[in-house]
Amino acid sequence: MNIKDTFLSLTNRTYPHGTEEQLFPILHSIVNGLQTDEFGNLFIKIGESDVMFTSHLDTATSSLSPVKHVFEENIIKTDGTTILGADDKAGVTIMLNMIQ
């Protein structure tokens, strides 16, 4: 798994609440064994710890919109026409890396 590529694939468009399932194929292609709970959340149990890591995939926007990534040195942002939605997609990317 390439962390940067995973992050870019998760942030290539905005995902308003209720559209997160469109990202599930990406997550399933990275991690085997993901399960869905009664509320539609994906999860995987690893080991016997009581520690839980959580994150979300939706973006604080009202429309599905393509995101144009802008790269400035080690910073990834947008061209300003949309939000990046990285507030928790960065967390999802880190958790996927931890799971692997």
C-alpha positions, 0 to 999 in steps of 0.5 A: 500500500502506498500511503500517498496514493491511498490518500489521493484516491480517498480525496479525489472527490467530495463525499457528502454524508450518505455517499460514503459507500462509494469509497468501500470498494477502495477500502476492501481492495486494500484490507481483506476481512472488513465487515459491516455492522448494523449501521453500515460502518466498516470494521475489522477486529485485530487481536483482543485489545479493547482499543478502538480507532475510528474515523469517517469518510464523509466530507462537509459539503452538500455535493459530490464534486471532483477534487483537483489536488495541488501539491506544494512541497510536502503539502497536498491541498486543493485548488480552492474550488472544493474542500479536500475532506482530509480531516478524517480521510487522513485518519482512514489512510493511517488506519489502513496502513496500521491494519496492513 
